[in-house]
Amino acid sequence: MAAPRKKGGAAPRKIMGAAPRKGTDGITPLASIPWPPLTEGTLIKRYKRFLADVELPGQGQVTAHTPNTGAMLDCSEPGRPVYLSLSDNPRRKYPYAWEMIAMPDGLVGVNTALPNRLAHLAFSIGAVPGFPRPLMVERERPVGRSRLDLKLTLPGGDEAFVEVKSSTLVRGGVALFPDAVSQRGKRHLDELTGLARGGKRAVLLVLAQRPGADSFSPADAIDPAWGAALRHAASAGVEILAHTVDLTLTDAKLGRPLEVRL
């Protein structure tokens, strides 16, 4: 359900984050991250990849940081309602950060750091199916020429390495990644493949920050090399997982698993 549009002339609307909720079945933990206070505005344009101009009621135009390196296909339409967080760090050149956009199909998360935080939480509390609660979760672990998002130390001492990707492109019920050619993403797959061949547990987790997805597939029409690398990784034993992210104006939580179609 799309977020409501702003009302002309009103002061910027602050939406307070809610506390994390517990799983409804009383057994499976619910990985949920509350938003900081959000300010609603209207997108004017995105440019220079990391910047966006936004009109805020009562404040005029501001420039917000756009924490997304992709093309943001189908989720950067001027005139749409957007939701910004505000940092109190005086060193930041752009205090506002663009978190979500309201599209006709619902809220879309554009901050690619959110899936990493959500994955870290989900693995830490044992909310990812097929993974017991780990003894330790480490971030940004160097592997080869890259850094992978998570390293899990599982009960018994086994290790698992996880790379997290954010999908904001959903077409025909299929969540797609990437939305632009990603040589860095291919390098991550190559590192995961090497780990799997060496007997380590290696995982690619794709989180779809957009409603309407029933499955995940590589975006071969956009980056065929990444798609080929993904299939090669899967054949080498890399686990390919995909989940939805359920977004509201109060929190973001790990949603249901998606079918993976390679």
Secondary structure, 3 states (H helix, E strand, C coil): CCCCCCCCCCCCCEECCCCCCCCCCCCCCCCEEECCCEEEEEEEEEECCCEEEEEECCCEEEEEECCCCCCCCCCCCCCCEEEEEECCCCCCCCCEEEEEEEECCEEEECCCHHHHHHHHHHHHCCCCCCCCCCCEEEEEEEECCEEEEEEEECCCCCEEEEEEEEECEEECCEEEECCCCCHHHHHHHHHHHHHHHCCCEEEEEEEECCCCCCEEEECCCCCHHHHHHHHHHHHCCCEEEEEEEEECCCEEEEEEECEECC
